Structure formats: C-alpha cells, structure tokens
Amino acid sequence: MNKRHMLPADVTVLLSAVLAALDLPLPSNEDGDDRKHYRLLQLRASNVRVALGALLNHPQHPDLHDDAAYIRKGTAQLPITYTPFFSRTEEEG
C-alpha cells in the first residue's frame, strides 16, 4: 500500500498564502459591493499568478518562503474594501 506523506513545510506555507489571497468573503447586497469583490479577487489572483509564474520560470532557484511572502505582502496591500455578506443566523449568533 502507498503510504500518504505530508506536504513539505515550504509547500504548505506557499499554499496557505495562496488560499489567504483568494479566499474572500462574499459581498453584501449593497450597491457596488459585488463589483468591488470581483475587482479585489481579480487583483489578488493576478498577484498570485505573478508569484507562481516566476517560480515556474525559475525552478532552479525555488524559495517558496519568499514566494509566499510576496503573495502575503500583495494581499496586505489589497485589503477588503467592501461590506461582506452576513446571514441573519451569523448576525444573531
């Protein structure tokens, strides 16, 4: 049987940065929040694409921690600027 192994720590760091960049809360129903959400997702995805493209174009010098830091820095520079959607159960709880 094949024994499942854990991901290397640097891969986990990189994937966590990618997930944090792309995992945005849904926008509220307020006017314009859907467009702000879409634009933010587009900008963050572009940032992730640049980091992953550089990694794939230079596989002889992989530094996944640096790539993750680049993604996290870009994510911090692109904060959520719209009102997230909250269901009534979330608001009551």
Helices and strands as residue ranges (DSSP letters): H 9-22, H 33-57, H 64-76, H 88-92
